[in-house]
């Protein structure tokens, strides 16, 4: 729980692949976002501990072997952060970028989302890209959940089933309710085919998959609209008509989101027993070690982790008070 009289939560921050910009953006973000040092632990290779001296508690992993086994060091940091969260010693996990091939070479799942699901035993998780649009000149929040994630485009149509759309939409609706505090979230389903197939001219998925899914979701406690063509749904959602969009595949959602919010976006994994956020960029090996990395997305990841964790804690406490 947050400290008495404080909204700060206990964060576990991983440094990601040590060859990339993770350690740099984490150090810069710690200085800018100012999370409570007494409630924050940073986890990474021992050689980075001086960068965080006095700003937090530092836990070293990998025994100084990051230069030889960077994927191993990144994976061990994730494992330790999950261990702290599952033990109730951290309220939220913030992860710096990893290198998927590096994780795979070290014997781990090739990505945070898959690895977190395996480590926690969560039955279902979702990847939501968020730009909360805070500040005096803020635009409406932008939130996109990816129904399918890291699969070839040629496999998307077969993977996009009625059951998947229903379960993903319900997972998103529950998260918007519990973590974002939206009583009746407005969710748009992005169509798979051009012009939402124009009545079957360009495919049948909108009729055969989206139709039954929308019927199944009709009685749920969130308002679901669709299927809406990709060339209009993001414009409508990002102007405030919807609280979130369910995108059918990775690139249609990510291209729209990053065009609108690159540098401010945050990746949130929903469905976990704790809050997890991450910046919306990769390891950027080409500029690592040069002091040029922009920490803006990491700053937003820390701030959103704190905000969502506080909301979740409050909702759990309220539910406990009303339980019979």
Buried (B, 14 or more C-beta within 10 A) or exposed (E): EBEEEEEBBBBBBBBBBBBBBBBBBBBBBBEEBBBBBEBBBBBBBBBBEEBBEEBBEBBBBBEEBBEEBBBBBBBBBBBBBBBBBBEEEBBBBBBBBBBBEBBBBBEBBBBBBBBBBEBBEBEEBBBBBBBBBEEEEEBBBBBBBBBBBEEEEEEBBEBBBBEBBBBBBBBBBBBBBBBBBBEEBBBBBBBBBEBBBEEEEBBEBBBBBBBBBBEBBEEBEBBBBBBBBBBBBBEBBBEEBBBBBBBBBBEBBBEBBBEBBEBBBBBBBBBBEBBBBBBBBBBBEEBBEEEEBBBBBBBBBBBBBBBBBBBBBEBEEEEEEEEE
